[in-house]
Amino acid sequence: MRQAEKVLLVGIFNGRGGRAAAEESLDELASLTRTAGGEVVASILQERRRTDPATFIGKGKAEEITNICRERDIDLIVFDDDLSPAQARNLEKITDCRVIDRSQLILDIFALGARTSIAKAQVELAQIEYTLPRLKRMWEHLSRTGGGIGTRGPGETQLEVDRRRIRRRMFTLKKVLEKVERDRAVRTARRKQFTQVSLVGYTNSGKSTLFNQLTQANVPTGDRLFETLDATTRILRLPMKERVLLSDTVGFIRKIPHHLVASFHATLECVIEADLIIHIADLSHRDYEEQIATVRSVLREIGAGGKPELLVLNKVDMVADEVSLKVALRNHESAILVSALYGWGIDAVKERLLGFVLDRKQEVRLMLPPEDGKLLAYLHRFGTVLRRELINGKLQVVAKLERRYLGPLAPYLQRAGVAEGERS
């Protein structure tokens, strides 16, 4: 079995209350490192007003890190913020250790967790877009000293070859993902008959556990960041014979790489197309309010901000303090308290979903030819039949359905106000 790499974590903050947030971010970086298979040996948090353009943390702090790496036999240094290619290169020279940043670590975790061909293509594209501007440092050992005309060495020749290959691969991956999105658009059009609901939340908030409780699916769950990478969709049956399409998606995280969000557009499309978003938050986490804000920020970034949202506060079984529960409900009056692990509050979630579906529908009264089974089948497919009876040889039906499905039924609507409103 391969021995875990010994890792040093490095973060910075700029004072004025920023230490607490930086410590929380560094704790999260430690969880990410463990998810990737590393062993966190030490961490450093530095206060700086501005980053150093050459080494990010300054030469003095870089030398301090070098001593720690030698004393603790560190294999890898992980920075909590993005480094420029030059900063990473300079830090590796000073410390004589491999240096990566938060984005590269997240990409590594995504590569480990990608199971389907789509997820693998999305991760590879994000990795290529991250790696391309950093290729030069990978070939420095082949370059000649000096510069200018007549001094170009084999390293630079190989660098250009690699760049061409990578750009060709990037073009191929983008074409593959564009086809995936076109195919998904066709499937999305077929799904329009259902109300579409997406589960979103901070990573490790219990989305997949709640998804399994609601749909009896078997999506992998675990106490790991980014346990779910591929979107999974199931039909959720509600009371009154209502049904919705429920999708489980990748968890969000603070400081998520922008190119990763762009690459995962195909996976996040179900969130963008959703009629309702169920936002799951881990109530037992000490900083759940900031996690809620982070998720909403990412939703705005992908174009899903402003959608109807149902906030579900999960893991109440891990909150012993009743005062904390009352404060959470006071701050989020419409939220639902649940324990996805034990199934507490699942019925309340279904009731709220049913209310959302029914609120989207309006009640109509129709007089249908009793021999026309197609119209009745249409009603059952797209709406909810509340009652029906035979009157003077015609079938009177009272049903609820969304406005967009009333077109074929307009000639049979009984209330003139409704019929005229729908024809206009």
C-alpha angles and dihedrals in degrees: 000000000000114000116242116254115249108238136199116201122211128192137164137206133185102224130246097100094322094118096077092052091045091051090051090049091049090051088053090049088054090054090049090050092051090048088055090052100259130134114229106221101169143351135207127201116193130191112224132160091209135006122254110249092217104042105004091227102044131259095272094053090044089057090048089053089049090058092048091050091053094045095046097036092239118191100186138024117207121195120206092219133052115274126208116239090252093051092050091047093050093047092051090052093050099042099032087222134110111266127200134163135228094270093054091048092052091048089052091053091048090051090053093049101043108112107161126062090246093053091046091052091049093050093046092051091050091048092050092049089051095045101045098078089043098054094099095068090053091061101040092106089065098047124101121237117255128039145234133062115348095019101086108127135200090268093066091045090054089045092058091047090052092047091054092048092048093048090051090050090047090052091050093049092049090052090050092050092045088056090048090053092048091050090046091050089058091051091046090055089054090049094056090097087071131064104248119220127182128199112220132170148130112300113276092017093124101262096141093045090054090045090054092048092051099043105022087236123149103230110162113260133184145140091275133111114251095010087156121051103154122066112245121198128195136168112255114205116213133186118284089040091284120150135192133186108242121196129194115206143184115292121250127233138186118268090019110178111258093220088054090056089049093048092049094053090114091056094043093048091093087061092049091049095044122121090205133019121212104206112201119199129185103238091189092062113100092225101039093133091061090046089054089051091048093052092049090049091054090047089056090047093055093044098257098108118125095030118136107277134199110198114212117190105208135194096041086153087071095052111085096172111090090194089062090053092050092048091050092051092045090053092043106031097176095046124115122225113222144161105213090187094060098027096246114155095010092122090052090054091050092048091052090048091050090051091052092051094047093046088059089058131071128212116247136178119218137182108213131184102254091223093057102091093168093068092050091048088050089054093050091047099050103021147028117262108216100181142337137193139172113252123177092338094310130102113241111202129186111198143157121227140147120276093244091065097052097086099089090042098051095101090057100047112120103199107074093207092057094042094050091046091053094047093051 
